[in-house]
């Protein structure tokens, strides 16, 4: 995090301690940098887990293993390596992950499959096993640290640490949630270069936790995009230690299930928004709301077509209410649309209604809105009741600067 | 064309006159600029026509009408307006096109449906009918001009005029082809902000010409991308005046059909490459070749996923042989892939084979290749026999500069 913080950065919030969760960070030295880059989170016995992963056809070994591990529903530790994604590294990559799992399992006394590993950074360089081994050794002996330290340690091109928290009343018991996330580039629908972790002391059945996370993912992480690129490593894991003492939540019929689900969704939405706020080069946070589409899924795809359009994103960077480019992006989405029923607005002001520019159109309020940091784009398709909201950032010179020489 | 020419620009070639084709350009004044912006091409009686158009769901009236007009197969005139796309302008847009068709039809004595109109530029502002009317009037009286003048007059953000020519022997008769094209941004698969026109003095049956153009389009215009955005107005039209005197080509069984088809494909490929060479902000021309895919279509989609990836394009701009980002783009394409059979190269040098970096990898030849202007990316999927080649350019600060303040 040596970079200048994004102008859209948010201060790191006060997050609750989560009973049953111990966070440690150390400098393993995956890159030649002076910062912690290995995070070890120890979880108490009985912790349940759920996860969602990248849909990349070239996923990393960490993701392949993680997909298998969440099936069992139990977790005792999480290791996050920053600076090396260990993706596209063949059998050597897989061996490196398995070695970390075995080492941590021995260190804390659990089964190997209860140790989750994530790695983020450069693709194609095998994770150096000696550095990982020494790092894990040091982490097992390290003093516990804060959420903010962990949020910093899991970052790569992030310009600020990202966290979000919430609480809920579950059957008369207060439960706490805390989450951290990393990601700024290579963010796209269907998961992204995003590593996100949510921890709660609530007791939650792992099958129910997985079903909650699947639904929430579709409305949060899968509705953000920075550049349309999808990483090989994206992972969001939710861990529930059960230390709060509530009766296990196993369905929406259980007391407090709705409150817990709402709190989890709030944390996930906040974390997703923070990733967009750290979008590489971002100067504006953009919310695209699509209504009147043929279905909710169709609305989401139209929204993402707009949110991924370089022409829309550069126009907003230039503070230009260029709704014509929004029309272009609606048209290319491949979804049902009727040009002559389409309406486009910015900041709550219509620029075009029913397929035509508004007569004697006063552009002043739109221009004023475009000068702010939080932009909204409204699209009314006029053909159905489907709706969705997606989030992105603008496309600026900063994106080029960050990505044209990241590796070197 | 006040902009600095793209570093990838090519000099305008010597193009043949095409018997039966008369080109005129005038300054109608669609924008406040000092240049010709209305092109009128008059075509001799008996000219046949074929066309391919944008797949945008919000296509302009010009495209809607053009799709109907090519059904008849005959053409007598083409009008191209530059500076105003007349798209998303409702019934007023359609009336403006129909007025131009009527005016030209009366001026040269033909049916209205034989007059093809294209418009390019800003979306959402109705084409000013008085300016168009005066412009067409002036064009009907103007002196004939050159292909290069027309190539300049149809441009908008283009930084250099684009043309290509070829000739072929058809049953002992030499036929000539000349083409011009405009387009630099909003270029994407399935057509783009591209207006392309090919003229030949060959006699070609319009149904056969259409089938040729469909196939060629799939291998040329549909295989280029600058930013993944698709315009509301894209159009490629091929006109055959029949003045060369060859026997009409109506199928591949006819003499010279192969030679004519090859010449037409060469012109279309050259024109498509010129659009990429004028990609907004481009500093490198990139050819992506995909082999070993499950099918040719799958190979093309993988190629376009790579060619559209901002992370790949910024890496190449930074002269970084970052093949890990190519892996990422293969993974996100949603096509069949096996990470452990995937090989990636640049400039004919493999960087990774069978899912792993090459041992003791000498990056020098790749780095040297990345410093040149013409970059090749090779991807071997290792799972089938499908192959495709697509073309794009890198993503630089220039793209942001051009698009963040185009309209104002």
Interface residues (C-beta under 8 A of the other chain):
Chain A: X54 X55 X56 X57 X58 X59 X85 X87 X88 X89 X90 X92 X122 X123 X124 X125 X126 X185 X186 X188 X227 X228 X229 X230 X231 X232 X308 X309 X310 X311 X314 X315 X317 X318 X320 X322 X323 X324 X325 X327 X328 X329 X330 X331 X332 X333 X334 X335 X336 X337 X339 X340 X342 X352 X354 X355 X356 X357 X395 X396 X397 X399 X400 X401 X403 X404 X405 X406 X407 X408
Chain B: X54 X55 X56 X57 X58 X59 X85 X87 X88 X89 X90 X92 X122 X123 X124 X125 X126 X185 X186 X188 X227 X228 X229 X230 X231 X232 X308 X309 X310 X311 X314 X315 X317 X318 X320 X322 X323 X324 X325 X327 X328 X329 X330 X331 X332 X333 X334 X335 X336 X337 X339 X340 X342 X352 X354 X355 X356 X357 X395 X396 X397 X399 X400 X401 X403 X404 X405 X406 X407 X408
